Amino acid sequence: MSDGANADEVEGVGDGREKHVTVVTRSGGRREHGDVYLRHADDAFLVSPTLEFSPEETTRYPKADLLRVEITQHHSACFITTATAGEGATLDALRGFRDDAMARTPVGRALVGLYYAVSPPVARTLERHPDSRTGRTVRRLVERCGALARRREDADPPARFALSVALTLLYALGLALAVVGHAGIRTGERIRARR
């Protein structure tokens, strides 16, 4: 379904603000897009991580193939970073890193896609157990990553690259820790519920 669109062929234009978009197709497919821009024409919805809607990065969803499209303007605490660190400077710095660095590489885009796919249930678990070992560890890691992302903004090119690599590795580590911790907490909840 990913074939780009020329901005000239798009009749309806979005408001230029990032959204979270969930697309459900008639065949039962479901796709989540976090922090993306949305445009629509008479026959399709277009989703892109950038306002330019470049053909390589734009996903086109023909309206005839869709069952439902859910659009959320503002993020709730349904994502791990927001659930552990809340809104503020840390979240802003990490969003900036995601948009400036991760969204520009295939590995980064894959990690961000994985994050959006697994994050909602993990975030709900961490919200219920903020003082768990997993909650505390992920919160410290998110805050450290936010500090590194702010430092990266003012770094010279070699340091900026090194910080980008470190942040991407920490992003993957944090996601893995959150998922494993979530599984452990949920297992404990189920065992306690059976007693």
N, C-alpha and C positions, 0 to 999 in steps of 0.2 A: 504494500500500500504506500510505500514511500517513494513518491515521485514529486519533485519540487514544483513550485509554482512561481510564475513571474508575477510580481506585485501588480502589474498592469491588468492581469486577468482576474484579479480579486475584486469583487463588487462590494461586499461588506467588509469593513475594516475594523479590527478590534480597537480597544481604547488605549493601547500602548502600555498596559500594566501587566506584570507577570501574574500568571494564574496557575492553579493546579487543575489539570484536565484528566478526567477518566472517560475513556471511550469504550463502549460495549457494542460489539458488532452483532448482527442478526445470527451469525454462525456460532455465537457464544464466546468469541474472543474478547478479552478484556486487556486494556493497555492503559497504564498510568503515565502521565507526563507531569513532572513537577517543575515549577518555576519556568513556565514557557509562555510564549505569546500565541494568541489565537486570532485567526482571520477566517472569514467565511465568504464563500461565493454561493450562487444559487444551488450548485450541485455538490459542494464539498466543504468540509472544515479543514483548515490548514493549521498545523501546529509546528512551532519552531522554537529552538532555544535562544534565538537572537531576533531582534526586530527587523533585520535585513531579509529574513525569510529566504535565505539562499537555497537553491534547488538541492544541494547536497545535504542540507540539514533539515529541510522541511518535510514533514510527513503529511500526506494528503489522505483524508478519509472521505470517500464518496458518501454523500448523505443517503443514497439508496441502500448502502450496505450497513447502515447504523441502526441499532436498536435504541441506544441512549448515549448522550454526552452530558457528563456532569462537570460543571465549572465552579471552582471555588476561588474567589478573589484573594482572600486572606488566609494565611495558614493558621491552623489551630495547633494545639500541642500534639498533633498526631504524628509528628516526626521526632526522631530520637534527639536531635540537637535541641529542638525547642523544648522537649519534655525534660531534658537534663539541665540545660543552661538558661532556658527562658528567652524572651525577646531582649534585644539590647546590642551592645557593641560586639560581643562575641559572635552572636548570630549574624550580624551584619558583615563582620570580617570574613566569616566562613562562607557566606553567600557570595561575597566579592571574589574570594579565591575560586569558588566553584565556577562562577561566570567567567572570570578572567583566565583561569588556567585549566581547570578540569574539563570544562565544556569544549575546549579546543582540541582535545586529544581523544582518540578512540578508547584508550584505557580509562581515561577520566570519565568519559560519557558512559562507559559500561559500569563503572563503579557507582556513578550517580543513579543510573537506571536501577541497579541492584538495590541501592539504598531506598529508593522510592517504592520498590516492590516489597521489601521486607520490613520497612520501618514502622508502618502503623501498628501492627500487633505488638512489636517490641516496645514502642513508645508507650502504649497503654500499660504494659507490664511495668515499665520503669516508673510511670506516674503513680501506680499503685504501691510501688516499693522504692521510694526515692532514697531511703537510707540503707538499702541492700548493698552488699559488696559490689555488685554489678553497677547499680545506680551511682554509687560514689566514685567508682573507677572510671566509668564512662563520662561522668560530669567533669572530673579532673582532666581527663584526656581532651574533652571538648574545649574546656577553658584554656588548656595549654596550646591546642591547635589554633584557637582564636588569637592568642598572643603571637604565635608564629605567623599567622596570616597578616596581622597588623604590621609586624616587623618586615614581612616580605614586601609590603606595599612601598616601603621607602628604601629597599635594598638596591644595590647596584646589580647589573645583569648576572654576573656569576653567582652572587649570593642569592639572588632571586630564584635562579634555576635550582640551586641546592635546596632552598627552602621549599620550593614547589615539589621536588622529589620527596623530601622528608614528609611534607604535609599529605601527599598522596598515599604514601606508605602508612602514615598514622591514620588516615581516613579508612583504609582497608582494615587495619588492625582494630580500630575502634568499632567498626561495623561487625567484625568477627566476634569481638568480645561481647558486644551488645546482644548478638544473636545467640551465642552460647549461654550467656547469663540468663537471657530470656527463657531459653529452653529449660535451664536448671530451675529457675523460679517457678515456671508453669508446672514442671514435674512435681515440685514440692507442694504446690497448691492442690494438684490432683490427688496426691497421696494423703494430704491432710483432709480433703473433702471426703475421702472414702472411709475415714475412721469414724 
